[in-house]
Amino acid sequence: MFNRTWDLLSNRWKFFLIYMLADGPVRFGVLRRRCSGISRVTFTAYLRQLEQEGYVRRNSLSCEGLAVEYSLTTLGRSALPAVVALIEWGFAEVDE
């Protein structure tokens, strides 16, 4: 279990993606716009890794698969308290 925790915490984009999905499902394009500073290829790779690791669920909204949204799984939601606490701690440290 420590490896799973370390993998999530050591990758800022995976960490951020979980945080961005906290309020519910988000379409790929919306997530992509919120994550400026990362290439589309890398962004897609991290989403796929999160899906393979069981944190994120991919849902096709059309039969062609052109419209896709992502949401947190039970495992992803279980990571939220730690993710949110660390992000809030970071903001508090910046404000001081």
Residue pairs with C-beta under 8 A, 6 or more apart in sequence:
4 53
7 14
7 53
8 14
8 15
8 18
8 55
8 79
9 15
9 86
11 46
13 35
13 38
13 42
13 43
13 46
14 46
14 49
14 50
14 55
15 83
15 86
16 35
17 31
17 35
17 46
17 47
17 50
17 56
17 70
18 50
18 55
18 56
18 72
18 76
18 79
18 80
18 83
19 80
19 83
19 84
19 87
20 26
20 31
20 34
20 35
21 31
21 56
21 70
21 71
21 72
21 76
22 72
22 80
22 83
22 84
24 71
25 59
25 69
25 70
25 71
26 69
26 70
26 71
27 61
27 67
27 68
27 69
27 70
28 47
28 68
28 69
28 70
31 43
31 47
31 70
32 40
32 43
35 43
38 46
47 56
47 58
47 70
50 56
50 76
51 57
51 58
51 70
54 73
54 75
54 76
55 72
55 73
55 75
55 76
55 79
56 70
56 71
56 72
56 73
56 76
57 70
57 71
57 72
57 73
58 68
58 69
58 70
59 68
59 69
59 70
59 71
60 67
60 68
61 67
61 68
61 69
72 80
